[in-house]
Each structure stands twice: as structure tokens, then as C-alpha cells.
Amino acid sequence: MNGKDTSRNIIIVGFMGTGKSTVSRLLSERLGWESIDTDEEIERRAGLSIKEMFAEQGETVFRDWESRVLKDVLEQGKLVVATGGGAVLRESNRRRMLSGGWVVCLTADKASLISRVTSAAAAGSRPLLAGDAEERVTALLESRRHAYDFAHATVDTSDRTPSEIVDLLINWLPRSWS
Ligand code: S3P
């Protein structure tokens, strides 16, 4: 980690349902930093929901938006950035994240992931899980098995509350960052 403000961001990566948005929001509140969710930013800029974008324009258009938004966001500093679960798939994005701040990967066991992504509030909102969500999670977890290995730190969220996760992360931060 270096002292340059533009590379002093906290970037949260991880599979769908690992709690990235919740943890980012809470962490930013605790630090008094701003938080940005790249999925929300894409929807705001494009004027379309991610579900609509996938259906009307396809995944590649979404991935291009994701890369653009990530690049813009990481040019700022002192942000907690929640990324979408697939933002790690492009090497250029991974490079940008590694040089743009501290990259934290949230994980969870498969049962927790399935229960979170099929909860009443979340069901139907993720185009990549359309159909049998359990089957889709299993297949995507397999195909992304090493996709998150590049992160600087990893936290298993299966049996931790968002507040416990934030406490852990704050403890790991260099004093000068908080
Ligand atoms: C995706 C994850 C979603 C969203 C999009 C694609 C993925 O974000 O970016 O539906 O490829 O894993 P969450 O991880 O916040 O659900």
C-alpha cells in the first residue's frame, strides 16, 4: 500500500451473495468515507437496470460498462468500492483494482450463498442466476474457482455479521488509512 490518495481506496470483490454491498456501506459509514457500488453506478449512468441491460444489450455491453465505471471510480481516492461479482473476470480490471487500493475478497460457503441469493429480496434480480439458482451458483462457483485469488485479503462471511466483518477489516487497515 502506498500513501497516494488516489490509490487509497478499499475495493470489495467476491461472488454474488457474499455481502459486498452491505459490508461496503457499513465500512464506509464507520470510516466516514464515501461508498460507491459499481452496479448501482452502471444503472444510474445507463438509465437501465442490470437485468434490463443483460436482456436488451447482452453481457458484453454490461461488462464494458463495468470496466468503464471501475476505471472512473478508481481514479478517485478514499472510497469504499463494492464491485459486481464478475468484475474480477477481466485482467485489466484486476490490474486496475490492485493498483487502485486495497482489494478485499468476501467469500461464503455454498449453502449461505444459495440462501442469500434466493431470499425473497434478492430472487430474480441477478440475470446470471435465472432458472435454477442452485445449479447456476454451483456452475459459476466452479468456473470462477480461482477468479478472486488476486485479492490482498479474504474474509469468510458465512458465520459473521456485517458488523463483525467491518471490525476485522478496520483492524487490518494501516492506522494512517482510517
Ligand atoms: C454479476 C454479479 C452481480 C452483477 C451482475 C453480474 C456476476 O453483482 O454485477 O448481475 O457476474 O457475478 P453482485 O455480485 O452484487 O450480485
Boltz pocket constraint, residues with backbone or C-beta under 6 A from the ligand:
constraints:
  - pocket:
      binder: B
      contacts: [[A, 14], [A, 15], [A, 16], [A, 17], [A, 20], [A, 39], [A, 50], [A, 83], [A, 84], [A, 85], [A, 86], [A, 87], [A, 125], [A, 126], [A, 127], [A, 128]]
      max_distance: 6.0
